Amino acid sequence: MAENKEEDVNLGANKYRETQPLGTAAQTDKDYKEPPPAPLFEPGELSSWSFYRAGIAEFMATFLFLYITILTVMGLKRSDSLCSSVGVQGVAWAFGGMIFALVYCTAGISGGHINPAVTFGLFLARKLSLTRAVFYIVMQCLGAICGAGVVKGFMVGPYERLKGGANFVSPGYTKGDGLGAEIIGTFVLVYTVFSATDAKRSARDSHVPILAPLPIGFAVFLVHLATIPITGTGINPARSLGAAIIYNKDEAWNDHWIFWVGPFIGAALAAVYHQIIIRAIPFKSSRS
């Protein structure tokens, strides 16, 4: 009798895996297979219309992202009082809300990266080829430059006076502070992207792909709330580059390296953390 009870206990302890969230059916190996890593170079993509369509989608999404967000920043700085404008919270909502909308619109075409740091992180995790990653980053940067340029066209005079929405380390903070804020902020974003778009979760929980843009946009919102006072919040090298090129003053270029180095380090850390710690993919490969 005692042996039977012990068997029941062992069965109950091992019936559900540690990775299984409460309230879901038991995870089995039948509903998911680890996709193979993307090839480093995939020349065949260059002859595919879907490849260029995805690049155009990234260009348009980043263009619209800069257009809405930089205009919001300009409106905030133009007001005499924060109470008479959207305020810092409104700026954070503009960035987070636009990411939510644009990821939803473009996820099925390009994956909805809209950020070179996101593209870099996904490339390190072998989710896309180097060919596609470079193409995406180029199109994102071009879209950001055009978006910021249209904003300047609307307000030529105030644009220079209001510093064009460019990113730089605020007075009272060191460059190290700014770099740290960009690393951690981008880690939060890219880690959220990995978690929200995890194919294994999609196989288990059908609602995950539908809800993916929501946590990503919310992560952008929260990071902006935390780091706007420090750097104006970059966490997106294309956004920082577009604003810096159109504003084109020394103030924007002095700290510009922070808004590339920080996000790329944060994205790399997020990729390593998700692939090795959360998913343990190298260990699975060695066992197989």
Backbone bond lengths (Angstrom), bond angles and torsions (degrees), N, CA, C in turn:
res aa  C-N    CA-C-N  psi(-1)  N-CA   C-N-CA  omega(-1)  CA-C   N-CA-C  phi
1 M - - - 1.455 - - 1.529 110.75 -
2 A 1.354 116.03 -44.80 1.465 120.43 178.92 1.516 110.97 -63.66
3 E 1.350 115.37 -37.48 1.464 118.40 179.40 1.517 110.79 -64.19
4 N 1.338 117.01 -40.13 1.456 120.25 178.31 1.519 111.37 -61.57
5 K 1.365 116.14 -41.58 1.455 119.71 179.05 1.523 110.79 -63.86
6 E 1.326 116.22 -39.22 1.457 119.19 179.82 1.523 111.17 -64.89
7 E 1.331 115.91 -39.07 1.458 119.44 176.95 1.520 110.92 -63.72
8 D 1.362 116.50 -39.43 1.457 119.91 178.07 1.522 111.17 -63.12
9 V 1.323 116.33 -40.10 1.467 120.31 179.58 1.521 110.34 -64.51
10 N 1.328 116.05 -45.10 1.462 119.15 179.70 1.519 111.39 -63.68
11 L 1.333 116.45 -38.57 1.459 120.43 178.35 1.519 110.17 -63.62
12 G 1.343 115.53 -44.28 1.463 118.74 179.74 1.516 112.31 -65.22
13 A 1.322 117.06 -35.15 1.458 120.20 -178.70 1.519 111.82 -72.21
14 N 1.321 116.95 -31.35 1.461 120.57 -174.82 1.529 113.89 -103.84
15 K 1.321 116.48 -2.61 1.459 119.24 -176.15 1.528 111.16 -66.27
16 Y 1.332 115.96 -38.43 1.453 120.16 -178.80 1.520 109.58 -114.18
17 R 1.304 115.77 137.77 1.450 120.24 -176.16 1.523 111.03 -79.04
18 E 1.291 113.97 158.19 1.463 119.93 -177.61 1.522 111.44 -61.78
19 T 1.326 117.49 -31.45 1.451 121.27 -175.13 1.520 112.87 -81.64
20 Q 1.304 117.64 -2.65 1.458 119.53 -174.42 1.522 111.74 -83.95
21 P 1.366 118.75 123.33 1.453 120.17 177.48 1.515 110.85 -67.75
22 L 1.331 116.00 153.46 1.454 120.32 176.99 1.517 109.92 -65.01
23 G 1.312 115.35 142.30 1.453 119.98 174.22 1.504 114.73 89.61
24 T 1.336 118.94 4.38 1.457 120.88 178.26 1.522 109.04 -113.56
25 A 1.297 115.28 162.10 1.460 120.11 178.65 1.518 109.79 -69.64
26 A 1.328 116.01 160.64 1.464 120.33 -178.18 1.527 109.99 -60.43
27 Q 1.343 115.53 134.45 1.456 121.22 179.63 1.525 109.64 -75.82
28 T 1.295 116.20 132.72 1.459 120.32 175.42 1.512 109.03 -124.37
29 D 1.310 115.58 166.99 1.453 120.23 179.57 1.528 112.37 -81.44
30 K 1.328 116.97 -4.34 1.462 119.74 -175.34 1.519 112.61 -78.19
31 D 1.346 116.19 -23.96 1.462 118.35 -173.33 1.523 112.65 -96.41
32 Y 1.338 118.71 0.81 1.452 119.66 -176.57 1.516 110.93 -153.32
33 K 1.310 114.93 137.32 1.456 121.59 172.14 1.517 107.33 -132.05
34 E 1.316 115.87 134.58 1.467 120.57 -178.66 1.524 109.60 -62.01
35 P 1.347 117.98 120.55 1.462 119.06 -179.51 1.521 110.78 -67.95
36 P 1.316 118.24 148.16 1.468 119.95 178.65 1.525 110.26 -67.82
37 P 1.322 118.29 150.79 1.465 119.94 178.52 1.517 111.09 -65.00
38 A 1.317 116.08 147.44 1.464 120.65 178.30 1.521 109.10 -66.57
39 P 1.338 117.84 144.10 1.462 119.98 178.01 1.525 110.73 -64.95
40 L 1.315 116.84 150.18 1.463 120.16 179.47 1.521 110.50 -63.46
41 F 1.309 116.78 -47.15 1.464 121.74 175.99 1.516 108.49 -121.29
42 E 1.313 115.73 134.13 1.456 120.73 179.14 1.528 108.87 -134.69
43 P 1.351 117.03 79.75 1.471 120.68 -175.20 1.520 112.79 -58.22
44 G 1.339 117.72 -27.76 1.458 120.28 -178.97 1.518 113.34 -60.71
45 E 1.339 116.93 -23.83 1.458 120.09 179.11 1.523 111.86 -62.34
46 L 1.317 116.45 -30.93 1.460 120.35 -175.09 1.522 112.63 -66.44
47 S 1.314 117.29 -17.42 1.467 120.42 178.62 1.527 111.95 -104.12
48 S 1.317 116.64 10.50 1.464 121.25 -177.84 1.524 110.41 -104.98
49 W 1.334 116.00 131.26 1.463 120.16 178.40 1.526 111.20 -65.03
50 S 1.317 118.42 -33.96 1.456 121.04 -179.50 1.533 111.17 -61.60
51 F 1.327 116.96 -30.36 1.464 121.64 178.01 1.526 110.13 -64.42
52 Y 1.325 116.77 -48.11 1.468 120.76 -179.11 1.531 111.09 -72.90
53 R 1.311 116.81 -34.02 1.468 120.01 176.42 1.519 110.32 -61.93
54 A 1.327 116.87 -40.25 1.459 120.89 178.07 1.530 110.87 -64.78
55 G 1.327 116.78 -40.36 1.463 120.25 177.79 1.519 112.08 -63.85
56 I 1.340 116.20 -40.93 1.467 120.11 177.85 1.528 110.18 -64.16
57 A 1.330 116.55 -38.98 1.468 120.54 177.87 1.522 110.90 -62.44
58 E 1.336 117.58 -39.96 1.462 120.81 177.65 1.527 110.84 -66.79
59 F 1.323 116.54 -39.07 1.470 120.33 177.46 1.528 110.61 -61.51
60 M 1.324 116.78 -50.62 1.461 120.47 -177.05 1.522 111.57 -64.69
61 A 1.330 116.80 -40.92 1.459 120.17 -178.91 1.528 110.66 -64.23
62 T 1.335 117.32 -42.73 1.462 119.87 -179.69 1.523 110.54 -71.42
63 F 1.321 116.97 -34.73 1.476 120.92 174.97 1.529 110.50 -59.19
64 L 1.320 116.90 -50.40 1.459 120.77 -179.56 1.527 111.23 -65.84
65 F 1.331 116.25 -36.54 1.455 120.82 179.38 1.528 110.59 -60.85
66 L 1.328 117.10 -48.84 1.469 120.33 179.52 1.521 111.28 -67.04
67 Y 1.320 116.74 -38.78 1.466 119.72 -178.04 1.529 110.77 -59.76
68 I 1.314 117.67 -50.57 1.466 121.43 -177.43 1.524 111.28 -70.29
69 T 1.318 117.54 -46.19 1.463 119.90 -173.14 1.524 112.37 -71.84
70 I 1.341 118.15 -41.64 1.464 119.53 179.71 1.529 110.36 -68.20
71 L 1.319 117.40 -37.41 1.465 119.35 174.93 1.528 110.72 -61.41
72 T 1.318 117.15 -38.89 1.465 120.25 178.24 1.524 110.88 -64.74
73 V 1.333 116.37 -43.09 1.466 120.47 177.79 1.530 110.27 -62.55
74 M 1.327 116.98 -41.89 1.465 120.48 179.12 1.521 110.97 -62.61
75 G 1.325 117.15 -40.15 1.458 120.51 178.41 1.509 112.25 -64.06
76 L 1.332 116.24 -37.67 1.468 120.34 178.20 1.522 110.87 -65.56
77 K 1.334 117.28 -46.99 1.455 120.79 -176.65 1.521 112.07 -71.19
78 R 1.324 116.52 -24.81 1.461 120.22 -177.74 1.528 111.70 -77.03
79 S 1.328 117.44 -21.70 1.458 121.44 -177.00 1.524 110.71 -77.49
80 D 1.328 115.15 146.89 1.462 120.62 178.72 1.522 111.36 -70.87
81 S 1.322 116.47 -28.79 1.455 121.16 -176.93 1.517 109.62 -138.18
82 L 1.335 115.67 144.70 1.470 119.87 177.08 1.517 110.83 -61.87
83 C 1.343 115.72 -28.57 1.465 119.43 -178.30 1.525 112.22 -71.38
84 S 1.329 117.21 -19.68 1.463 120.23 -179.73 1.521 112.22 -96.02
85 S 1.346 116.22 7.84 1.461 120.96 179.56 1.521 108.82 -133.25
86 V 1.309 115.71 -171.95 1.466 120.02 -178.70 1.527 111.71 -69.75
87 G 1.334 117.37 -19.83 1.452 120.77 -179.65 1.522 112.16 75.85
88 V 1.319 115.61 175.88 1.461 120.92 179.74 1.519 110.64 -61.65
89 Q 1.341 116.80 -37.96 1.467 119.71 179.05 1.526 110.82 -62.85
90 G 1.339 115.94 -37.57 1.459 119.44 178.67 1.515 112.48 -66.14
91 V 1.336 116.77 -38.48 1.464 120.65 176.41 1.525 110.06 -63.30
92 A 1.326 115.71 -44.39 1.467 119.56 178.63 1.524 110.61 -61.07
93 W 1.334 116.89 -40.78 1.469 120.11 177.75 1.526 111.41 -65.79
94 A 1.327 117.19 -36.20 1.464 119.97 178.99 1.520 110.57 -61.44
95 F 1.338 116.51 -45.91 1.466 120.25 179.30 1.533 111.00 -66.25
96 G 1.332 116.19 -49.34 1.459 119.09 -178.83 1.509 112.91 -66.24
97 G 1.327 116.72 -40.74 1.463 120.54 -179.59 1.512 112.86 -66.29
98 M 1.325 116.55 -39.53 1.462 119.17 178.64 1.526 111.42 -67.52
99 I 1.332 116.81 -38.76 1.467 118.91 176.55 1.524 109.84 -63.01
100 F 1.322 117.11 -43.31 1.465 120.65 178.03 1.526 110.57 -56.72
101 A 1.337 116.92 -50.34 1.460 120.99 -177.39 1.530 111.78 -65.88
102 L 1.328 116.71 -44.26 1.460 120.08 -174.36 1.522 112.55 -73.90
103 V 1.340 117.70 -35.34 1.465 119.48 174.34 1.518 109.70 -64.08
104 Y 1.327 116.61 -41.53 1.472 120.27 177.36 1.527 110.84 -59.75
105 C 1.339 117.12 -41.09 1.468 120.83 -176.02 1.526 113.13 -73.88
106 T 1.330 117.19 -35.19 1.464 119.73 -170.47 1.527 114.38 -109.73
107 A 1.329 117.89 -3.19 1.466 119.49 -176.11 1.525 112.17 -58.33
108 G 1.326 117.32 -37.56 1.454 120.72 -177.95 1.513 114.13 -77.74
109 I 1.342 117.42 -8.94 1.464 121.29 -178.40 1.520 111.34 -105.35
110 S 1.332 116.02 -52.90 1.467 120.03 -176.25 1.523 112.87 -119.76
111 G 1.318 117.63 -7.29 1.453 120.79 -172.91 1.510 111.94 98.12
112 G 1.352 117.04 -10.51 1.457 121.20 176.67 1.513 113.60 64.26
113 H 1.330 117.79 50.95 1.458 120.82 -179.70 1.531 111.53 -74.70
114 I 1.326 117.30 -58.70 1.469 125.02 176.14 1.526 111.34 57.28
115 N 1.321 117.73 23.94 1.453 121.07 -173.68 1.532 108.64 -167.65
116 P 1.340 118.43 119.43 1.468 119.52 178.67 1.524 113.88 -58.00
117 A 1.339 117.63 -30.39 1.463 119.75 179.34 1.522 111.03 -67.35
118 V 1.326 117.16 -39.75 1.463 121.36 176.33 1.522 109.66 -64.12
119 T 1.311 116.35 -45.56 1.466 120.36 178.25 1.524 111.04 -60.02
120 F 1.326 116.73 -42.42 1.464 121.21 -179.96 1.525 110.80 -63.86
121 G 1.323 116.89 -43.80 1.464 120.27 179.15 1.519 112.06 -62.44
122 L 1.320 116.45 -43.42 1.461 120.42 179.54 1.525 111.31 -68.40
123 F 1.335 116.22 -32.49 1.465 119.35 175.89 1.524 110.62 -65.74
124 L 1.338 117.62 -43.95 1.460 120.87 178.70 1.525 111.52 -60.86
125 A 1.336 115.84 -31.82 1.469 120.26 178.44 1.526 111.38 -84.19
126 R 1.323 117.21 5.13 1.474 123.75 178.69 1.524 111.86 62.44
127 K 1.343 115.18 38.05 1.461 119.71 176.45 1.519 111.86 -89.68
128 L 1.323 116.96 -15.89 1.459 121.25 176.82 1.525 108.33 -152.79
129 S 1.323 115.71 160.06 1.459 121.32 -175.32 1.527 110.71 -77.06
130 L 1.324 115.67 163.27 1.461 120.99 175.88 1.527 110.16 -62.85
131 T 1.313 116.87 -37.54 1.461 121.26 178.68 1.519 110.82 -56.77
132 R 1.317 115.98 -49.78 1.465 120.48 -178.46 1.527 110.79 -69.86
133 A 1.329 117.53 -38.07 1.461 120.88 -178.58 1.531 110.83 -61.91
134 V 1.331 117.04 -46.49 1.463 120.73 179.73 1.528 110.24 -63.88
135 F 1.322 117.00 -42.85 1.466 121.25 179.86 1.523 110.68 -61.97
136 Y 1.323 117.11 -44.79 1.463 121.12 178.38 1.524 111.48 -59.48
137 I 1.335 116.90 -46.85 1.466 120.59 -176.77 1.525 110.74 -62.93
138 V 1.332 116.89 -41.82 1.467 120.57 177.90 1.531 110.49 -61.72
139 M 1.330 117.25 -46.31 1.466 120.86 -178.70 1.529 111.38 -67.62
140 Q 1.314 117.50 -35.72 1.465 120.65 177.14 1.528 110.67 -64.14
141 C 1.311 116.60 -43.78 1.466 119.96 -179.71 1.528 111.36 -66.17
142 L 1.323 117.10 -41.07 1.469 120.14 177.76 1.527 110.66 -64.10
143 G 1.323 117.13 -41.98 1.458 120.39 178.37 1.512 111.53 -62.67
144 A 1.334 117.04 -39.92 1.465 121.17 179.66 1.525 111.06 -65.38
145 I 1.316 117.15 -42.26 1.463 120.89 178.64 1.523 110.51 -61.84
146 C 1.312 117.13 -44.44 1.471 120.73 179.71 1.520 111.23 -65.79
147 G 1.325 117.59 -41.04 1.459 120.70 179.75 1.514 112.12 -62.34
148 A 1.339 116.90 -46.07 1.465 120.65 177.68 1.526 110.61 -66.26
149 G 1.338 116.90 -34.55 1.462 120.34 179.01 1.517 112.49 -64.84
150 V 1.323 117.18 -38.55 1.469 120.26 177.95 1.530 110.23 -65.05
151 V 1.330 116.89 -40.12 1.466 120.32 177.68 1.526 110.29 -60.34
152 K 1.324 117.40 -44.78 1.466 120.60 178.61 1.521 110.86 -61.73
153 G 1.332 116.44 -35.67 1.458 119.74 177.91 1.519 112.98 -63.14
154 F 1.325 117.04 -29.26 1.460 121.43 178.66 1.523 112.77 -76.11
155 M 1.325 116.41 -30.40 1.468 120.31 -174.27 1.523 110.32 -142.09
156 V 1.337 115.79 69.32 1.455 121.59 -173.92 1.523 111.45 -58.92
157 G 1.336 117.52 -47.90 1.463 120.90 -178.59 1.512 113.17 -67.81
158 P 1.321 118.26 -59.96 1.470 120.18 -178.19 1.523 113.73 -62.08
159 Y 1.311 117.69 -25.02 1.462 120.25 -175.53 1.522 111.38 -58.68
160 E 1.319 117.09 -47.59 1.465 120.24 -179.79 1.523 110.51 -66.42
161 R 1.319 116.68 -42.83 1.458 120.62 -177.89 1.522 111.85 -65.23
162 L 1.343 116.67 -32.83 1.458 121.54 -177.66 1.523 112.67 -92.74
163 K 1.346 115.88 8.57 1.470 123.62 173.56 1.521 113.82 66.45
164 G 1.305 117.57 19.79 1.455 122.31 166.86 1.512 117.75 60.32
165 G 1.314 117.10 16.90 1.462 119.03 -178.74 1.512 113.50 68.69
166 A 1.334 117.24 18.69 1.470 120.87 -177.80 1.525 110.51 -72.92
167 N 1.321 115.43 154.17 1.462 121.34 177.56 1.522 110.70 -91.70
168 F 1.309 116.78 136.57 1.458 122.87 171.00 1.529 107.56 -159.62
169 V 1.316 115.88 160.53 1.456 120.03 -178.95 1.521 109.05 -73.18
170 S 1.320 116.41 127.10 1.461 121.35 -176.21 1.527 111.05 -69.43
171 P 1.337 117.63 151.48 1.461 120.99 175.99 1.527 110.61 -57.09
172 G 1.325 115.30 140.58 1.452 120.28 -178.11 1.517 113.07 97.28
173 Y 1.327 116.91 -10.78 1.461 121.87 177.35 1.520 109.27 -117.48
174 T 1.314 117.39 148.40 1.461 122.03 177.66 1.525 110.11 -89.44
175 K 1.312 115.60 168.52 1.462 120.11 176.20 1.533 110.48 -62.79
176 G 1.332 115.93 -34.67 1.463 119.64 176.46 1.517 111.66 -63.04
177 D 1.340 116.16 -39.04 1.463 119.67 176.39 1.522 110.29 -60.55
178 G 1.321 115.19 -46.13 1.457 119.80 -178.97 1.514 111.90 -63.58
179 L 1.338 116.20 -42.72 1.463 119.89 179.48 1.525 110.77 -63.39
180 G 1.322 116.69 -44.04 1.466 119.98 178.91 1.514 112.16 -62.38
181 A 1.339 116.43 -41.45 1.463 120.03 179.33 1.521 111.24 -63.11
182 E 1.335 116.96 -38.89 1.461 120.59 -179.89 1.531 111.31 -70.64
183 I 1.336 116.98 -37.96 1.465 120.24 179.10 1.528 110.38 -63.88
184 I 1.324 116.50 -51.08 1.466 119.92 -176.67 1.522 110.89 -68.25
185 G 1.333 117.07 -41.46 1.466 119.74 179.17 1.515 112.51 -60.86
186 T 1.340 116.16 -42.69 1.461 119.17 179.55 1.520 111.10 -70.76
187 F 1.332 116.96 -34.26 1.467 119.63 175.48 1.526 109.93 -58.69
188 V 1.327 117.34 -45.94 1.467 120.90 179.05 1.525 110.30 -58.07
189 L 1.327 116.74 -46.06 1.466 120.79 -178.45 1.521 111.78 -63.91
190 V 1.325 117.11 -53.20 1.465 120.27 -173.72 1.529 111.17 -69.63
191 Y 1.316 117.21 -35.38 1.468 119.39 175.01 1.521 110.55 -62.37
192 T 1.326 116.67 -39.35 1.467 120.68 176.42 1.525 110.94 -64.40
193 V 1.321 116.97 -39.81 1.470 120.82 178.01 1.523 110.01 -60.93
194 F 1.315 117.08 -47.53 1.467 120.61 179.11 1.527 110.97 -59.39
195 S 1.309 116.48 -46.11 1.459 120.36 -176.63 1.521 111.75 -68.40
196 A 1.327 116.82 -40.56 1.466 120.66 -176.01 1.521 112.66 -73.77
197 T 1.339 117.54 -23.04 1.467 120.69 -176.84 1.519 112.38 -112.80
198 D 1.315 117.63 12.89 1.465 121.69 -178.05 1.528 110.10 -59.76
199 A 1.322 116.32 122.32 1.466 120.61 -177.50 1.520 112.15 -63.49
200 K 1.315 117.23 -30.94 1.459 119.93 179.56 1.521 110.74 -67.46
201 R 1.323 116.74 -40.26 1.465 119.95 176.28 1.522 110.53 -66.60
202 S 1.320 116.83 -36.57 1.458 120.60 179.40 1.522 110.91 -63.35
203 A 1.329 116.16 -36.63 1.453 120.04 179.97 1.521 111.15 -68.95
204 R 1.331 115.50 -33.06 1.456 119.72 -177.22 1.528 112.51 -87.42
205 D 1.327 116.50 -42.27 1.462 122.17 -175.10 1.524 108.59 -119.96
206 S 1.312 117.41 104.82 1.462 121.78 -172.69 1.521 112.60 -63.88
207 H 1.328 117.79 -21.38 1.460 119.77 -177.55 1.521 112.84 -78.43
208 V 1.331 118.79 -14.20 1.455 121.47 -173.97 1.527 112.75 -60.31
209 P 1.361 120.99 -48.96 1.463 119.22 -179.72 1.524 113.00 -60.61
210 I 1.327 117.37 -33.00 1.464 120.52 -179.17 1.522 110.87 -69.11
211 L 1.318 116.77 -38.34 1.453 121.46 -176.15 1.523 113.23 -88.44
212 A 1.317 118.54 -5.89 1.467 121.21 -173.35 1.528 113.81 -53.33
213 P 1.343 120.87 -44.12 1.470 118.95 -178.81 1.524 113.86 -62.51
214 L 1.338 117.81 -26.75 1.462 120.57 -175.85 1.524 112.65 -66.38
215 P 1.344 119.98 -54.09 1.476 118.26 178.42 1.516 113.14 -64.89
216 I 1.336 118.01 -30.61 1.465 120.11 178.79 1.529 110.06 -66.27
217 G 1.332 116.53 -48.31 1.460 119.84 177.60 1.515 112.22 -63.00
218 F 1.347 116.66 -37.48 1.452 120.18 -179.62 1.522 110.77 -68.35
219 A 1.326 117.45 -36.01 1.467 120.93 176.59 1.525 110.53 -62.87
220 V 1.337 116.99 -42.60 1.469 120.60 177.29 1.528 110.40 -61.02
221 F 1.328 116.49 -43.26 1.466 121.38 178.39 1.527 111.08 -58.45
222 L 1.309 117.43 -49.52 1.461 121.37 -176.49 1.531 112.05 -66.12
223 V 1.331 116.47 -40.27 1.464 119.41 178.95 1.525 110.24 -64.02
224 H 1.330 117.03 -39.06 1.466 119.66 177.70 1.518 111.55 -64.11
225 L 1.314 117.66 -41.35 1.461 119.76 177.08 1.530 110.99 -56.26
226 A 1.327 115.85 -39.33 1.464 120.48 -175.25 1.517 113.20 -78.39
227 T 1.337 118.11 -36.37 1.466 119.44 -167.76 1.523 115.30 -114.85
228 I 1.333 119.06 -1.60 1.468 119.34 174.74 1.527 111.15 -55.22
229 P 1.338 119.55 -42.64 1.470 118.20 179.35 1.527 114.42 -65.76
230 I 1.321 118.15 -18.44 1.468 120.70 -175.46 1.523 111.30 -93.22
231 T 1.324 116.82 -54.16 1.473 120.90 -175.30 1.524 113.30 -127.10
232 G 1.330 117.48 0.48 1.458 118.92 -170.28 1.510 111.08 79.93
233 T 1.297 116.48 -4.41 1.469 126.83 -179.68 1.517 112.27 66.37
234 G 1.322 114.09 105.72 1.465 119.78 173.13 1.519 109.09 -93.02
235 I 1.335 116.68 -78.26 1.471 126.83 -175.06 1.522 112.90 45.85
236 N 1.320 116.00 14.86 1.459 122.40 -179.83 1.524 107.10 -153.77
237 P 1.344 118.40 99.38 1.460 120.44 -176.76 1.526 114.14 -58.08
238 A 1.327 117.61 -32.75 1.467 119.88 178.98 1.520 110.47 -66.08
239 R 1.327 117.15 -42.92 1.460 120.85 178.39 1.529 110.49 -60.30
240 S 1.343 116.77 -44.23 1.470 121.08 -179.35 1.521 110.80 -67.82
241 L 1.328 117.57 -40.26 1.466 121.30 -179.10 1.521 111.08 -66.53
242 G 1.343 117.17 -45.90 1.461 120.15 -178.89 1.511 111.98 -59.49
243 A 1.333 117.04 -45.45 1.463 120.64 179.73 1.521 111.33 -66.74
244 A 1.341 117.40 -39.08 1.462 121.19 -178.19 1.526 111.53 -67.38
245 I 1.329 117.01 -41.66 1.461 120.55 -178.55 1.527 110.66 -65.90
246 I 1.309 118.18 -43.33 1.463 120.42 -177.62 1.530 111.14 -74.04
247 Y 1.333 117.66 -38.15 1.474 120.49 176.11 1.531 110.26 -71.70
248 N 1.322 116.93 -48.71 1.464 124.94 170.31 1.529 113.67 55.00
249 K 1.330 115.77 51.23 1.461 121.28 172.88 1.532 108.53 -120.45
250 D 1.330 114.75 157.76 1.475 118.92 -177.89 1.517 112.11 -56.35
251 E 1.321 116.77 -35.49 1.467 120.75 -177.98 1.526 111.75 -57.52
252 A 1.335 115.86 -37.10 1.462 120.08 -179.48 1.519 111.95 -76.29
253 W 1.333 117.53 -30.88 1.463 120.15 -174.96 1.527 113.24 -88.17
254 N 1.335 117.68 -23.14 1.467 119.76 -177.19 1.530 112.47 -59.55
255 D 1.317 116.07 -40.13 1.468 120.52 -177.57 1.529 112.53 -105.43
256 H 1.328 116.55 9.84 1.459 118.59 -169.66 1.524 112.56 -62.69
257 W 1.308 118.42 -31.92 1.473 121.17 -178.86 1.526 111.18 -58.50
258 I 1.337 116.36 -31.93 1.467 120.32 -179.56 1.522 110.84 -59.44
259 F 1.329 116.80 -34.13 1.459 121.22 -173.42 1.530 112.69 -86.71
260 W 1.331 116.17 4.69 1.455 121.78 167.50 1.531 110.47 -112.09
261 V 1.328 115.70 -48.23 1.467 119.74 -177.86 1.528 110.42 -64.50
262 G 1.336 116.91 -47.84 1.464 120.76 -178.25 1.521 113.25 -58.47
263 P 1.348 118.37 -55.56 1.463 119.32 179.49 1.525 113.97 -60.72
264 F 1.330 118.28 -36.46 1.458 118.91 -179.04 1.532 110.96 -70.73
265 I 1.330 117.39 -37.02 1.463 119.39 175.48 1.523 110.13 -65.77
266 G 1.332 116.88 -45.14 1.465 120.72 178.93 1.514 112.32 -60.24
267 A 1.345 116.63 -41.21 1.461 120.65 179.07 1.523 111.33 -66.26
268 A 1.337 116.73 -40.20 1.469 120.41 179.24 1.529 110.60 -64.64
269 L 1.319 116.96 -42.27 1.465 120.34 178.83 1.529 111.08 -63.79
270 A 1.325 116.37 -40.48 1.463 120.13 178.98 1.524 111.09 -64.77
271 A 1.339 116.87 -40.67 1.462 120.67 178.88 1.524 111.02 -63.59
272 V 1.333 116.19 -45.23 1.467 120.21 179.43 1.525 110.47 -63.51
273 Y 1.330 116.46 -45.23 1.464 120.54 -178.13 1.524 111.48 -61.94
274 H 1.333 116.58 -44.81 1.466 119.10 -177.79 1.517 112.04 -69.73
275 Q 1.330 117.74 -43.75 1.453 121.28 -175.04 1.533 112.03 -73.19
276 I 1.333 116.78 -39.61 1.467 119.47 -174.03 1.527 111.97 -93.06
277 I 1.328 117.46 -46.16 1.460 119.94 -175.20 1.532 111.48 -84.18
278 I 1.327 116.61 -52.49 1.462 119.75 -174.70 1.522 111.92 -74.61
279 R 1.328 116.99 -49.61 1.454 120.21 -176.30 1.522 113.58 -94.89
280 A 1.330 118.13 -19.76 1.469 122.92 179.38 1.526 111.57 52.70
281 I 1.305 116.81 38.89 1.466 121.02 -175.16 1.531 112.79 -64.00
282 P 1.338 120.60 -41.43 1.487 118.38 178.35 1.522 112.81 -59.76
283 F 1.335 116.21 -34.42 1.471 119.78 -179.60 1.521 110.94 -72.01
284 K 1.343 116.05 -35.91 1.469 119.65 176.85 1.520 110.79 -65.49
285 S 1.349 115.60 -39.61 1.460 119.60 -179.90 1.520 111.44 -65.37
286 S 1.346 116.43 -38.44 1.464 119.06 -178.97 1.518 111.02 -68.95
287 R 1.346 117.16 -33.76 1.473 119.52 179.04 1.522 111.39 -70.76
288 S 1.346 114.59 -35.41 1.453 117.47 -179.06 1.523 111.08 -75.79
